[in-house]
């Protein structure tokens, strides 16, 4: 065989080897996943998803859609934070495989993808369900130097990097719809703060002369005393602006004896009453509405239909505004 024939033969062999390599790679079921959606059938079914569970091993939460409303099962069916849930569902539906990682189970812990009974590096288990379908996923850590997150499918030993960064709260209180109510200070005409065995505080939020909102003032200050600063009463009239919760339990779970009270008289002649107690250094309040509160009133002030069914844990700062006594409004120099 001459040199020219030998060269042609070698070229032909190299071409065949190259074709065989790419053919084998293209039929590798793992390699074929790159760039593809992890759950291809999830997006068309998002409207039918009615169950979400998240379990980190240390904590767990279950969310369910009941009569069209998402509820936190672990908090007696309180409403879900829909913005957070929507982000999670969209992220799972759009999630793409970016890069194949290890398939060695001994290395899963380093990616946060170890089995849930593992002491360190355990994954968070996520499950979605419709009446007829189920999707489940083990979610691990996020890469240090790039976007995305490590995941693997249950019962599979292949780890992946995906394009979505998933925020997975596994504690029930983190999934609660966060705003209790939202009443702007301009909607408040007067406030009465009262505590057991103490002088109540009466606050007016209108100017007697012009009927225009200006600095709120305390109308029953003792003679000869003054407030420590001009906006002291204003802080109370702003206490219900975007008032947020930290946790909930049912109203009857709390002993409301010896509760403080904050009565807010609104400019539409409606009355809203907040009661509060301290329980083991935690601040809990309830909300009571006058019988004349309409559905439209509830919408205006961000009040749920079942607002009176619940006790709400709030921050110490917010509670402190509602629990102020007369002594808190008197200039120290006058004492």
C-alpha positions as CSV (number, residue, x, y, z in Angstrom):
1,X,0.0,0.0,0.0
2,X,1.5,3.3,-1.0
3,X,1.8,6.4,1.3
4,X,-1.1,8.1,-0.3
5,X,-3.4,5.1,0.3
6,X,-2.2,4.8,3.9
7,X,-2.9,8.5,4.6
8,X,-6.4,8.2,3.1
9,X,-7.0,5.2,5.3
10,X,-5.9,7.0,8.4
11,X,-8.1,9.9,7.7
12,X,-11.1,7.6,7.1
13,X,-10.4,5.9,10.4
14,X,-10.3,9.2,12.3
15,X,-13.5,10.3,10.7
16,X,-15.2,7.1,11.7
17,X,-13.9,7.4,15.3
18,X,-15.1,11.0,15.5
19,X,-18.5,10.1,14.2
20,X,-18.7,7.2,16.6
21,X,-17.8,9.5,19.5
22,X,-20.4,12.1,18.8
23,X,-23.0,9.3,18.1
24,X,-22.3,7.8,21.5
25,X,-22.4,11.2,23.2
26,X,-25.7,12.1,21.5
27,X,-27.3,8.9,22.7
28,X,-26.1,9.3,26.3
29,X,-29.3,9.8,28.2
30,X,-27.6,12.0,30.8
31,X,-25.9,14.3,28.3
32,X,-29.2,14.7,26.4
33,X,-30.7,16.4,29.5
34,X,-28.4,19.5,29.3
35,X,-30.4,22.6,28.5
36,X,-33.7,20.9,29.0
37,X,-36.5,21.7,31.5
38,X,-36.3,19.5,34.6
39,X,-40.1,19.1,34.9
40,X,-41.3,19.4,31.3
41,X,-45.0,18.7,32.2
42,X,-45.2,21.0,35.2
43,X,-45.8,24.4,33.6
44,X,-49.0,23.2,31.8
45,X,-50.3,21.9,35.1
46,X,-49.4,24.7,37.5
47,X,-53.0,25.8,37.9
48,X,-53.9,22.3,39.0
49,X,-51.2,22.1,41.7
50,X,-52.9,21.9,45.1
51,X,-50.3,20.6,47.4
52,X,-46.7,21.7,48.2
53,X,-44.6,20.1,50.9
54,X,-41.0,21.2,51.9
55,X,-38.9,19.2,54.4
56,X,-35.4,20.1,55.4
57,X,-35.1,17.4,58.0
58,X,-35.0,20.1,60.7
59,X,-38.4,21.6,59.9
60,X,-41.3,20.9,57.5
61,X,-44.2,22.7,56.1
62,X,-47.3,21.7,54.0
63,X,-49.3,24.1,51.8
64,X,-52.6,23.2,50.4
65,X,-55.1,24.9,48.1
66,X,-58.6,24.7,49.6
67,X,-61.6,26.1,47.7
68,X,-59.2,28.1,45.6
69,X,-57.3,29.6,48.5
70,X,-53.8,28.5,49.5
71,X,-53.5,27.6,53.2
72,X,-50.6,26.8,55.6
73,X,-51.7,23.4,57.0
74,X,-49.3,23.6,59.9
75,X,-50.9,26.9,61.0
76,X,-54.5,25.9,61.2
77,X,-55.1,26.9,57.5
78,X,-53.9,30.5,57.7
79,X,-53.4,32.2,54.3
80,X,-50.2,31.6,52.3
81,X,-47.9,34.3,51.2
82,X,-48.8,34.1,47.5
83,X,-45.9,36.2,46.2
84,X,-43.4,33.7,47.7
85,X,-45.4,30.6,46.5
86,X,-45.7,32.0,43.0
87,X,-41.9,32.5,42.8
88,X,-41.3,29.0,43.9
89,X,-43.8,27.4,41.5
90,X,-42.5,29.4,38.6
91,X,-38.9,28.6,39.4
92,X,-39.6,24.9,39.5
93,X,-41.6,25.0,36.3
94,X,-38.9,27.0,34.4
95,X,-35.8,25.1,35.9
96,X,-33.2,24.0,33.3
97,X,-30.4,21.5,33.6
98,X,-27.2,23.5,33.2
99,X,-24.4,21.2,34.1
100,X,-23.9,17.6,35.1
101,X,-22.2,17.1,38.5
102,X,-21.2,14.1,40.5
103,X,-23.0,10.8,40.5
104,X,-21.0,9.5,43.5
105,X,-23.2,9.5,46.6
106,X,-20.2,10.0,48.9
107,X,-19.8,13.5,47.4
108,X,-23.5,14.5,47.7
109,X,-23.0,16.1,51.1
110,X,-20.6,18.6,49.7
111,X,-23.4,19.8,47.4
112,X,-26.0,19.7,50.1
113,X,-27.7,16.8,48.3
114,X,-27.2,14.0,50.8
115,X,-30.2,11.9,51.9
116,X,-32.4,13.5,54.6
117,X,-31.2,11.0,57.3
118,X,-27.6,12.3,56.9
119,X,-26.3,14.4,59.7
120,X,-24.5,17.0,57.5
121,X,-25.2,18.2,54.0
122,X,-28.7,16.9,53.8
123,X,-30.9,18.0,50.9
124,X,-34.3,19.7,51.3
125,X,-37.1,17.6,49.9
126,X,-39.8,19.4,47.8
127,X,-43.0,17.7,46.5
128,X,-45.8,19.2,44.4
129,X,-49.0,17.4,43.7
130,X,-52.2,17.7,41.6
131,X,-55.0,15.3,42.0
132,X,-53.3,13.1,39.3
133,X,-49.7,14.0,39.2
134,X,-46.6,14.4,41.4
135,X,-43.2,16.0,41.1
136,X,-40.5,15.7,43.7
137,X,-37.0,17.1,44.0
138,X,-34.0,17.1,46.3
139,X,-32.6,20.7,46.5
140,X,-29.1,21.3,47.8
141,X,-26.7,24.3,48.1
142,X,-26.1,27.1,45.7
143,X,-22.7,27.5,44.0
144,X,-20.4,30.0,45.6
145,X,-19.2,31.8,42.4
146,X,-22.2,31.4,40.0
147,X,-25.9,31.5,39.8
148,X,-28.1,28.4,40.1
149,X,-28.6,25.6,42.5
150,X,-27.6,21.9,42.9
151,X,-30.4,19.4,42.6
152,X,-31.1,15.7,42.1
153,X,-34.2,13.7,41.6
154,X,-35.2,11.2,44.3
155,X,-34.0,7.6,43.7
156,X,-31.3,8.9,41.3
157,X,-27.6,9.3,41.9
158,X,-27.0,12.0,39.3
159,X,-26.5,15.5,40.7
160,X,-27.1,18.6,38.5
161,X,-26.6,22.3,38.5
162,X,-29.8,24.1,37.4
163,X,-30.3,27.7,36.4
164,X,-32.9,28.6,39.1
165,X,-32.0,29.7,42.6
166,X,-34.8,28.4,44.8
167,X,-35.6,30.0,48.2
168,X,-37.0,27.2,50.3
169,X,-38.4,28.1,53.7
170,X,-39.3,24.9,55.6
171,X,-40.7,26.6,58.7
172,X,-44.5,27.3,58.6
173,X,-44.4,30.8,59.9
174,X,-42.2,31.9,57.0
175,X,-45.1,31.0,54.6
176,X,-47.8,33.1,56.3
177,X,-49.3,36.0,54.4
178,X,-47.3,38.7,56.3
179,X,-49.6,41.7,56.5
180,X,-52.3,41.8,59.2
181,X,-53.8,45.1,58.1
182,X,-52.9,48.4,56.5
183,X,-54.5,51.5,57.8
184,X,-52.8,54.8,56.9
185,X,-52.6,57.4,59.6
186,X,-54.7,59.8,57.6
187,X,-57.6,57.3,58.0
188,X,-57.4,57.6,61.7
189,X,-59.5,60.2,63.6
190,X,-58.6,59.3,67.2
191,X,-56.9,56.6,69.3
192,X,-57.5,55.5,72.9
193,X,-54.7,53.5,74.6
194,X,-55.6,51.7,77.8
195,X,-53.9,49.3,80.2
196,X,-55.3,47.6,83.3
197,X,-55.1,49.8,86.4
198,X,-53.6,52.7,84.5
199,X,-54.8,56.1,83.1
200,X,-55.8,55.8,79.5
201,X,-54.2,57.9,76.7
202,X,-56.5,59.8,74.3
203,X,-55.0,60.9,71.0
204,X,-56.6,63.2,68.5
205,X,-55.4,63.2,64.9
206,X,-57.2,66.3,63.7
207,X,-56.8,70.1,64.1
208,X,-59.7,71.5,66.1
209,X,-59.5,74.8,64.2
210,X,-59.3,73.7,60.5
211,X,-60.3,70.1,60.6
212,X,-57.1,69.2,58.8
213,X,-54.6,66.5,59.7
214,X,-51.5,67.8,61.4
215,X,-49.4,66.5,64.3
216,X,-51.5,64.2,66.4
217,X,-51.8,65.3,70.0
218,X,-52.7,63.9,73.4
219,X,-55.9,65.5,74.6
220,X,-55.8,64.4,78.2
221,X,-52.3,65.2,79.3
222,X,-52.1,66.1,83.0
223,X,-51.9,69.9,83.6
224,X,-48.5,71.4,83.4
225,X,-46.8,68.6,81.5
226,X,-45.7,68.2,77.9
227,X,-44.7,65.5,75.5
228,X,-41.0,64.7,75.1
229,X,-41.0,65.5,71.4
230,X,-43.5,66.8,68.8
231,X,-44.2,63.6,67.0
232,X,-44.7,61.3,70.0
233,X,-48.4,60.8,69.3
234,X,-47.9,60.5,65.6
235,X,-46.0,57.3,66.0
236,X,-49.2,55.7,67.5
237,X,-51.4,56.8,64.6
238,X,-48.9,55.2,62.2
239,X,-48.8,51.9,64.1
240,X,-51.3,50.2,61.7
241,X,-49.5,51.1,58.5
242,X,-48.6,47.7,56.9
243,X,-48.7,46.0,60.3
244,X,-46.9,42.6,59.8
245,X,-47.1,39.3,61.7
246,X,-44.3,37.0,62.7
247,X,-46.5,34.0,63.5
248,X,-50.2,33.1,64.2
249,X,-52.3,30.9,66.3
250,X,-56.0,30.7,66.9
251,X,-57.6,33.4,69.0
252,X,-58.8,31.0,71.7
253,X,-55.2,29.7,72.2
254,X,-54.4,32.9,74.1
255,X,-55.5,34.1,77.5
256,X,-56.6,37.7,76.9
257,X,-57.2,38.6,80.5
258,X,-55.3,41.7,81.5
259,X,-54.8,42.6,77.9
260,X,-53.8,46.1,76.8
261,X,-56.1,47.8,74.3
262,X,-55.7,50.2,71.5
263,X,-59.0,51.6,70.0
264,X,-58.7,53.3,66.6
265,X,-61.6,55.5,65.5
266,X,-61.5,55.9,61.7
267,X,-62.7,58.8,59.7
268,X,-65.5,56.8,58.2
269,X,-66.9,56.4,61.7
270,X,-65.8,52.8,62.0
271,X,-63.9,51.4,65.0
272,X,-61.1,48.9,65.1
273,X,-59.9,47.5,68.4
274,X,-56.5,45.9,69.0
275,X,-55.9,43.9,72.2
276,X,-52.5,42.7,73.2
277,X,-50.7,40.4,75.7
278,X,-47.2,39.3,76.4
279,X,-46.8,35.5,76.4
280,X,-43.3,34.2,77.4
281,X,-41.7,37.4,76.1
282,X,-43.6,37.2,72.9
283,X,-46.0,39.9,71.8
284,X,-49.5,38.8,70.7
285,X,-52.4,40.8,69.5
286,X,-56.0,40.3,68.3
287,X,-58.1,42.4,66.0
288,X,-61.8,43.2,66.6
289,X,-64.0,45.0,64.1
290,X,-67.3,46.8,64.6
291,X,-70.3,45.1,63.2
292,X,-70.7,47.8,60.6
293,X,-67.5,46.8,58.8
294,X,-68.5,45.9,55.2
295,X,-66.7,43.7,52.7
296,X,-65.4,46.8,51.0
297,X,-64.1,48.2,54.3
298,X,-62.1,45.0,54.8
299,X,-60.6,45.3,51.4
300,X,-59.7,48.9,51.9
301,X,-57.8,48.1,55.1
302,X,-56.3,44.8,54.0
303,X,-58.4,42.8,56.5
304,X,-59.0,39.1,55.9
305,X,-62.5,37.8,56.3
306,X,-61.3,35.7,59.2
307,X,-59.1,38.4,60.9
308,X,-60.9,38.0,64.2
309,X,-60.3,34.3,64.3
310,X,-56.6,34.7,64.9
311,X,-54.0,35.8,67.4
312,X,-51.0,37.5,65.8
313,X,-47.4,37.5,67.0
314,X,-45.8,40.9,66.2
315,X,-42.5,42.6,66.8
316,X,-41.6,44.2,70.1
317,X,-41.4,47.5,68.4
318,X,-44.9,47.4,67.0
319,X,-46.3,46.1,70.2
320,X,-44.6,48.9,72.1
321,X,-46.5,51.5,70.0
322,X,-49.8,49.9,70.9
323,X,-48.9,49.4,74.6
324,X,-47.8,52.9,75.5
325,X,-49.1,54.4,78.7
326,X,-49.4,58.0,79.8
327,X,-46.0,57.8,81.4
328,X,-44.4,57.2,78.0
329,X,-45.8,60.5,76.7
330,X,-44.6,62.8,79.5
331,X,-41.3,64.7,79.3
332,X,-38.9,63.2,81.8
333,X,-38.2,66.7,83.2
334,X,-41.8,67.0,84.3
335,X,-41.6,63.9,86.5
